[in-house]
Amino acid sequence: MLQGAIAGLAAGGLYAVLGVCLTLMSRLVRVVNFAQAATGMFGAFAAVWLVRQAGLPVWIGSTLGVLLAGILAVAIGWIAATWLSEASTTTRSAMTVGPLLLLISLSFILFGNKPQPFAPLIAGPAFSVGGVVVSQVTVATVLMAVVTAVLVKLVLSRTRVGIQLRALSERPTTAELLGIRSRPLSIAVWFVTGVISAIAIIIIAPSQSNDATSLAMLIIPAAAAALLGGFKRLDLTVVGGLVLGVLGGLVAQINQVALVRNFLPFLFIVILLLWTQRKEVWDAAR
């Protein structure tokens, strides 16, 4: 069981990283970005192509793939900031479903519909716990989730840019009247989250199911993790991602219920939604 839990931490770290990106997007630019994982997936696939077909070194190809993911995220963000600046959060979020489907389709056309042969950037064991080996990938993804959440918290609370971003998210009209430029700042958030998503996916893809659909659909467990924090709290988002990963690893060790692993994020989301609406349900029952 311990082996399954530790094995699930690698995926849990990825869920947590993507969940932090979703939380950041929701708090600062009023979007639940359903294309969050898809932009990272497309950048990661481009990195594989640059390494295998163009013959670039792994680190250069990976860097270019990460930058491509950031540029794709900027393109989506530019559309949201230009034509949907006054739209509701629901409308702006629904818009991102289009890029999600487009990027999956483009990946099929350009790279095929089979898993990609990723070259591991990080490989090998890091240390062991109770005789169970913890991989470097697991350590990297968990640390990336925690460090990303902490850095975001520090930037938002202690830097001028962070204060401006908070002002734009909480009092957009007042912030713009004070001269804070909303469009460049919001697009910068899109770029940063796109880059972070691509880095996380490139790190973990060699050890996970890495076809386009599987990677793009990582948005579901990421959203479940972000939902635990109400798309506001970064710490709970990280906890949610790690818990989902551990539960998935534990369930995968039990043959009788192994298939349930794929449905855990959905169950997680349903339970959280029911819990958040418990007061309304109880009041109605009275």
Phi, psi and chi 1 to 4 in degrees:
 res  aa     phi    psi   chi1   chi2   chi3   chi4
   1 MET       -  -39.3  -62.6  -61.9  -76.9      -
   2 LEU   -62.6  -38.2  178.0   60.5      -      -
   3 GLN   -62.3  -42.1 -178.5  177.4   -2.8      -
   4 GLY   -65.4  -41.4      -      -      -      -
   5 ALA   -63.6  -44.0      -      -      -      -
   6 ILE   -68.4  -38.3  -68.0  177.6      -      -
   7 ALA   -61.7  -36.1      -      -      -      -
   8 GLY   -72.8  -17.2      -      -      -      -
   9 LEU   -64.0  -31.8  -86.1  178.1      -      -
  10 ALA   -62.0  -49.3      -      -      -      -
  11 ALA   -65.7  -37.6      -      -      -      -
  12 GLY   -61.3  -39.0      -      -      -      -
  13 GLY   -62.2  -40.0      -      -      -      -
  14 LEU   -64.7  -44.6  177.6   59.4      -      -
  15 TYR   -58.1  -41.5  -56.9  157.6      -      -
  16 ALA   -66.2  -42.1      -      -      -      -
  17 VAL   -61.8  -48.9  171.3      -      -      -
  18 LEU   -65.1  -36.3  -64.9  175.2      -      -
  19 GLY   -64.3  -39.2      -      -      -      -
  20 VAL   -61.7  -41.4  167.0      -      -      -
  21 CYS   -62.1  -42.7  -69.3      -      -      -
  22 LEU   -62.9  -42.1  -74.8  177.7      -      -
  23 THR   -63.7  -42.9  -59.2      -      -      -
  24 LEU   -61.5  -44.1 -171.6   60.8      -      -
  25 MET   -63.8  -43.2  -66.5  -71.9  -67.8      -
  26 SER   -64.5  -42.8  175.9      -      -      -
  27 ARG   -70.9  -38.6  -75.7 -179.8   56.8  178.6
  28 LEU  -100.8  -32.2  -58.8 -177.9      -      -
  29 VAL  -124.4   11.0  -64.0      -      -      -
  30 ARG    58.1   44.9  -62.3 -176.8  -64.9  111.8
  31 VAL  -139.9  132.3  171.6      -      -      -
  32 VAL   -94.5  102.0  177.3      -      -      -
  33 ASN   -82.6   97.5 -176.9   13.3      -      -
  34 PHE   -69.4  -14.8  -67.1  106.1      -      -
  35 ALA   -93.6   10.1      -      -      -      -
  36 GLN   -56.5  -52.9 -171.1   73.0   63.3      -
  37 ALA   -73.0  -30.5      -      -      -      -
  38 ALA   -66.2  -39.1      -      -      -      -
  39 THR   -65.6  -40.7   53.0      -      -      -
  40 GLY   -63.4  -40.9      -      -      -      -
  41 MET   -60.6  -46.0  171.7  -85.8  -65.7      -
  42 PHE   -65.9  -41.4 -162.5   87.3      -      -
  43 GLY   -62.5  -39.5      -      -      -      -
  44 ALA   -65.7  -41.7      -      -      -      -
  45 PHE   -65.2  -39.0  -82.6   21.7      -      -
  46 ALA   -62.6  -37.4      -      -      -      -
  47 ALA   -62.5  -42.5      -      -      -      -
  48 VAL   -61.4  -43.1  172.4      -      -      -
  49 TRP   -63.9  -42.1 -174.1   90.2      -      -
  50 LEU   -64.0  -34.7  -71.8  170.3      -      -
  51 VAL   -76.6  -45.8  172.0      -      -      -
  52 ARG   -84.4  -38.0  -66.9 -177.9   59.9   84.5
  53 GLN   -95.3  -41.2  -57.5  -60.9  -35.2      -
  54 ALA   -89.3  -10.7      -      -      -      -
  55 GLY    75.2   20.4      -      -      -      -
  56 LEU   -77.2  152.4  -65.7  178.8      -      -
  57 PRO   -59.5  153.6  -24.2   33.9      -      -
  58 VAL   -57.7  -44.2  172.5      -      -      -
  59 TRP   -69.3  -35.6  -74.6   99.5      -      -
  60 ILE   -70.7  -45.5  -65.7  177.3      -      -
  61 GLY   -61.1  -40.4      -      -      -      -
  62 SER   -65.7  -41.1  -61.2      -      -      -
  63 THR   -62.5  -43.5  -60.0      -      -      -
  64 LEU   -65.8  -37.8  -67.6  176.0      -      -
  65 GLY   -64.1  -40.9      -      -      -      -
  66 VAL   -62.9  -43.5  166.6      -      -      -
  67 LEU   -64.2  -38.1  -69.3  175.3      -      -
  68 LEU   -61.7  -42.0  175.2   61.0      -      -
  69 ALA   -60.6  -41.2      -      -      -      -
  70 GLY   -63.2  -39.9      -      -      -      -
  71 ILE   -66.7  -41.4  -68.4  170.3      -      -
  72 LEU   -61.4  -42.1  -70.2  171.9      -      -
  73 ALA   -63.8  -38.9      -      -      -      -
  74 VAL   -62.2  -40.4  164.1      -      -      -
  75 ALA   -61.2  -43.7      -      -      -      -
  76 ILE   -65.6  -42.4  -58.5  170.8      -      -
  77 GLY   -64.2  -36.6      -      -      -      -
  78 TRP   -63.2  -40.4 -177.7   81.0      -      -
  79 ILE   -62.2  -45.4  -67.1  172.1      -      -
  80 ALA   -64.2  -41.1      -      -      -      -
  81 ALA   -75.4  -26.5      -      -      -      -
  82 THR   -88.1  -49.9  -57.5      -      -      -
  83 TRP  -104.2  -14.7  -71.4  -52.3      -      -
  84 LEU  -124.6   27.8  -61.0  172.3      -      -
  85 SER   -64.0  -29.7   59.4      -      -      -
  86 GLU  -101.8    2.4  -59.5  -60.9  -34.3      -
  87 ALA   -76.1  163.3      -      -      -      -
  88 SER   -73.7  164.6   65.5      -      -      -
  89 THR   -59.8  -37.8  -60.2      -      -      -
  90 THR   -61.6  -45.7  -58.5      -      -      -
  91 THR   -66.0  -44.6  -59.3      -      -      -
  92 ARG   -64.5  -36.5  -70.1  159.0   64.6   85.8
  93 SER   -70.3  -42.1  -59.2      -      -      -
  94 ALA   -61.6  -32.0      -      -      -      -
  95 MET   -59.1  -31.8  176.8  -85.8  -65.4      -
  96 THR   -74.2  -10.9   63.7      -      -      -
  97 VAL   -65.9  -35.1  175.2      -      -      -
  98 GLY   -58.8  -54.4      -      -      -      -
  99 PRO   -58.8  -34.9  -27.1   34.8      -      -
 100 LEU   -57.6  -52.1  163.3   65.2      -      -
 101 LEU   -68.1  -37.2  -60.5  176.8      -      -
 102 LEU   -63.6  -44.9  176.1   62.3      -      -
 103 LEU   -67.8  -36.2  -70.7  171.7      -      -
 104 ILE   -63.4  -45.3  -66.9  175.2      -      -
 105 SER   -64.2  -43.0  -61.1      -      -      -
 106 LEU   -64.0  -37.2  -83.8  178.2      -      -
 107 SER   -65.3  -36.7   69.3      -      -      -
 108 PHE   -63.4  -42.5  -72.7  159.7      -      -
 109 ILE   -68.7  -45.2  -65.3  169.7      -      -
 110 LEU   -85.5  -36.0  -62.5  176.9      -      -
 111 PHE  -118.3   -2.4  -51.0  115.9      -      -
 112 GLY    87.0  173.6      -      -      -      -
 113 ASN  -105.9   17.1   60.0   -3.7      -      -
 114 LYS  -103.2  159.8  -63.7 -179.3  179.3  179.0
 115 PRO   -56.8  146.2  -25.9   34.9      -      -
 116 GLN   -93.4  145.8  -63.3  -62.7  -56.8      -
 117 PRO   -82.5   77.5   29.7  -33.8      -      -
 118 PHE   -68.1  137.8  -79.0   86.4      -      -
 119 ALA   -88.4  122.5      -      -      -      -
 120 PRO   -61.5  129.0  -19.5   31.6      -      -
 121 LEU   -81.8  -32.1  -66.1 -178.5      -      -
 122 ILE  -130.5  130.5  -57.3  173.1      -      -
 123 ALA  -148.1  161.1      -      -      -      -
 124 GLY    96.9  168.0      -      -      -      -
 125 PRO   -77.3  150.5   27.9  -33.8      -      -
 126 ALA  -101.6  -50.7      -      -      -      -
 127 PHE  -164.4 -179.4   56.0   87.7      -      -
 128 SER  -126.5  149.1   61.5      -      -      -
 129 VAL  -129.0  116.8  176.3      -      -      -
 130 GLY    57.9   33.3      -      -      -      -
 131 GLY    85.4   -3.0      -      -      -      -
 132 VAL  -100.3  127.7  178.0      -      -      -
 133 VAL   -79.4  131.4  175.2      -      -      -
 134 VAL  -101.9  122.7  179.7      -      -      -
 135 SER   -78.0  160.2   68.6      -      -      -
 136 GLN   -64.5  -32.6  -67.1 -175.0   28.6      -
 137 VAL   -62.6  -42.9  170.4      -      -      -
 138 THR   -60.9  -47.9  -61.3      -      -      -
 139 VAL   -60.4  -42.9  174.4      -      -      -
 140 ALA   -64.0  -44.3      -      -      -      -
 141 THR   -70.2  -40.7   53.9      -      -      -
 142 VAL   -65.4  -45.4  173.0      -      -      -
 143 LEU   -62.7  -39.0  -79.9  179.0      -      -
 144 MET   -62.6  -40.2 -173.5  176.0  179.4      -
 145 ALA   -63.4  -47.9      -      -      -      -
 146 VAL   -66.5  -47.6  174.0      -      -      -
 147 VAL   -63.6  -41.8  170.1      -      -      -
 148 THR   -60.6  -45.5  -59.0      -      -      -
 149 ALA   -62.6  -43.3      -      -      -      -
 150 VAL   -66.2  -44.8  171.2      -      -      -
 151 LEU   -63.1  -41.7  -74.7  178.7      -      -
 152 VAL   -61.5  -43.4  167.4      -      -      -
 153 LYS   -60.5  -43.2 -178.2   70.1  173.6  178.2
 154 LEU   -67.7  -42.6  -69.2  175.0      -      -
 155 VAL   -62.3  -43.8  168.3      -      -      -
 156 LEU   -69.7  -27.9  -68.3  179.5      -      -
 157 SER   -99.9  -21.7   61.3      -      -      -
 158 ARG  -128.1    5.6  -60.0 -170.3  180.0 -176.6
 159 THR  -121.0  158.2   67.0      -      -      -
 160 ARG   -64.2  -42.2  178.9  180.0  176.5   83.3
 161 VAL   -62.8  -41.4  171.3      -      -      -
 162 GLY   -62.5  -41.1      -      -      -      -
 163 ILE   -64.6  -39.6  -66.7  171.5      -      -
 164 GLN   -64.3  -41.1  -70.5  178.4  -20.7      -
 165 LEU   -64.1  -41.1  -75.0  168.8      -      -
 166 ARG   -65.1  -38.9  -73.3  165.1   52.0 -157.7
 167 ALA   -63.5  -40.8      -      -      -      -
 168 LEU   -66.2  -35.0  -77.8  171.1      -      -
 169 SER   -77.4  -32.6   64.8      -      -      -
 170 GLU   -94.0  -37.2  -64.1  170.6    7.2      -
 171 ARG  -137.7   69.7  -61.3  -72.9 -171.8  -86.7
 172 PRO   -59.0  -43.3   19.4  -30.7      -      -
 173 THR   -65.5  -46.9  -56.5      -      -      -
 174 THR   -61.6  -41.1  -56.5      -      -      -
 175 ALA   -63.1  -42.0      -      -      -      -
 176 GLU   -68.1  -35.9  -69.6 -175.2    2.6      -
 177 LEU   -65.5  -27.1  -70.8  174.0      -      -
 178 LEU   -83.9    0.5  -68.7  173.6      -      -
 179 GLY    95.9    8.8      -      -      -      -
 180 ILE   -78.4  126.2  -62.6  176.2      -      -
 181 ARG   -82.9  110.5  -59.4  177.8   64.0 -172.3
 182 SER   -75.6  -42.3   60.8      -      -      -
 183 ARG   -63.2  -51.3 -174.1  179.7  -62.3  179.6
 184 PRO   -59.4  -38.5  -22.8   34.0      -      -
 185 LEU   -67.9  -42.9  -75.4  174.0      -      -
 186 SER   -66.4  -40.2   64.0      -      -      -
 187 ILE   -66.1  -34.1  -70.5  177.9      -      -
 188 ALA   -62.6  -37.8      -      -      -      -
 189 VAL   -63.5  -42.8  173.3      -      -      -
 190 TRP   -58.6  -45.5  -76.2   85.9      -      -
 191 PHE   -62.3  -48.0  176.9   78.1      -      -
 192 VAL   -62.1  -45.2  169.4      -      -      -
 193 THR   -67.4  -34.5   55.1      -      -      -
 194 GLY   -63.8  -41.7      -      -      -      -
 195 VAL   -65.2  -46.3  165.0      -      -      -
 196 ILE   -60.6  -43.3  -67.1  172.6      -      -
 197 SER   -60.7  -44.4  -60.8      -      -      -
 198 ALA   -64.8  -42.0      -      -      -      -
 199 ILE   -60.6  -46.4  -67.2  173.1      -      -
 200 ALA   -62.4  -42.8      -      -      -      -
 201 ILE   -68.5  -40.7  -71.8  175.5      -      -
 202 ILE   -62.6  -37.1  -73.2  174.9      -      -
 203 ILE   -66.7  -43.8  -71.5  173.7      -      -
 204 ILE   -96.4  -17.5 -158.8  173.1      -      -
 205 ALA   -56.0  -38.3      -      -      -      -
 206 PRO   -60.5  -22.0  -25.0   35.8      -      -
 207 SER  -108.3    8.2   59.4      -      -      -
 208 GLN  -129.7  172.0  -59.6  -72.9  -40.2      -
 209 SER   -62.6  119.7  -61.4      -      -      -
 210 ASN  -123.9   33.0   56.3   34.8      -      -
 211 ASP   -78.3  163.8   60.2  -79.8      -      -
 212 ALA   -59.0  -44.7      -      -      -      -
 213 THR   -65.6  -44.4  -57.1      -      -      -
 214 SER   -61.3  -43.2  -64.4      -      -      -
 215 LEU   -70.2  -41.2  -69.0  178.4      -      -
 216 ALA   -66.1  -34.2      -      -      -      -
 217 MET   -79.3    1.7  -71.9  -60.2  105.1      -
 218 LEU   -61.4  -12.1  -73.7  170.1      -      -
 219 ILE   -62.1  -25.1 -168.2   63.2      -      -
 220 ILE   -71.6  -54.9  -63.3  173.9      -      -
 221 PRO   -64.3  -30.6   19.2  -31.2      -      -
 222 ALA   -64.1  -42.2      -      -      -      -
 223 ALA   -65.6  -37.1      -      -      -      -
 224 ALA   -62.5  -41.5      -      -      -      -
 225 ALA   -64.8  -44.2      -      -      -      -
 226 ALA   -65.0  -32.2      -      -      -      -
 227 LEU   -66.2  -32.2 -174.4   59.7      -      -
 228 LEU   -60.2  -35.1 -179.2   62.4      -      -
 229 GLY   -91.9   11.4      -      -      -      -
 230 GLY    62.8   25.6      -      -      -      -
 231 PHE    55.7   28.5  -73.9   90.7      -      -
 232 LYS  -133.4  -42.7  -66.3 -180.0 -179.6  179.4
 233 ARG   -94.9  119.8  -69.9 -170.8   55.1  176.8
 234 LEU   -72.2  -36.8  -62.6  172.4      -      -
 235 ASP   -64.5  -45.0   53.4  -11.9      -      -
 236 LEU   -67.9  -30.2  -71.5 -179.6      -      -
 237 THR   -63.8  -45.1  -63.3      -      -      -
 238 VAL   -61.7  -45.1  172.1      -      -      -
 239 VAL   -59.7  -44.1  170.9      -      -      -
 240 GLY   -60.4  -43.6      -      -      -      -
 241 GLY   -63.6  -44.6      -      -      -      -
 242 LEU   -66.7  -40.0  -63.4  179.2      -      -
 243 VAL   -63.2  -42.8  167.2      -      -      -
 244 LEU   -60.6  -42.9  -94.9  177.5      -      -
 245 GLY   -63.4  -45.0      -      -      -      -
 246 VAL   -63.4  -44.9  169.2      -      -      -
 247 LEU   -60.6  -41.8  -72.7  175.9      -      -
 248 GLY   -62.1  -41.3      -      -      -      -
 249 GLY   -65.5  -39.5      -      -      -      -
 250 LEU   -66.9  -45.2  -70.7  174.0      -      -
 251 VAL   -63.7  -36.4  169.7      -      -      -
 252 ALA   -63.7  -20.5      -      -      -      -
 253 GLN   -81.6  -12.4  -61.4  -67.9  -54.5      -
 254 ILE  -106.4  109.0  -53.4  172.2      -      -
 255 ASN   -58.9  -36.1  -66.5  -29.9      -      -
 256 GLN   -65.8  -27.4  -67.7   82.8   -8.3      -
 257 VAL  -124.8   15.9  -66.5      -      -      -
 258 ALA   -58.6  -34.0      -      -      -      -
 259 LEU   -67.2  -22.6  -68.7  176.8      -      -
 260 VAL   -66.4  -19.4  177.8      -      -      -
 261 ARG   -52.6  -40.5  178.2 -176.9 -177.9 -175.6
 262 ASN   -69.3  -19.0  -63.8  -34.5      -      -
 263 PHE   -99.3   -4.0  -60.5   97.2      -      -
 264 LEU   -56.6  -45.4  -80.6  177.8      -      -
 265 PRO   -59.6  -38.6  -24.8   35.3      -      -
 266 PHE   -65.7  -44.2  -63.5  100.8      -      -
 267 LEU   -61.8  -40.6  -66.5  174.2      -      -
 268 PHE   -59.3  -46.0 -157.6   73.2      -      -
 269 ILE   -64.3  -45.3  -70.1  171.8      -      -
 270 VAL   -61.9  -45.2  169.6      -      -      -
 271 ILE   -63.1  -43.2  -68.6  170.4      -      -
 272 LEU   -64.9  -40.9  -74.2  174.9      -      -
 273 LEU   -64.4  -42.6  -71.2  175.6      -      -
 274 LEU   -64.2  -39.1  -70.0  175.0      -      -
 275 TRP   -66.5  -41.8  177.8 -106.7      -      -
 276 THR   -68.9  -24.8   55.9      -      -      -
 277 GLN   -99.9   12.3  -63.0  -60.2  -48.2      -
 278 ARG   -61.7  -37.8   64.8 -169.0 -176.5  -76.0
 279 LYS   -63.7  -44.3 -174.3  176.5 -175.9  -59.1
 280 GLU   -64.3  -39.6  -71.9   77.4    1.5      -
 281 VAL   -66.7  -43.6  172.9      -      -      -
 282 TRP   -66.0  -39.7  -69.8  -17.7      -      -
 283 ASP   -64.3  -39.1  -72.3  -15.6      -      -
 284 ALA   -67.7  -33.6      -      -      -      -
 285 ALA   -69.8  -24.7      -      -      -      -
 286 ARG   -74.7      -  -68.6  171.6 -173.8  170.9
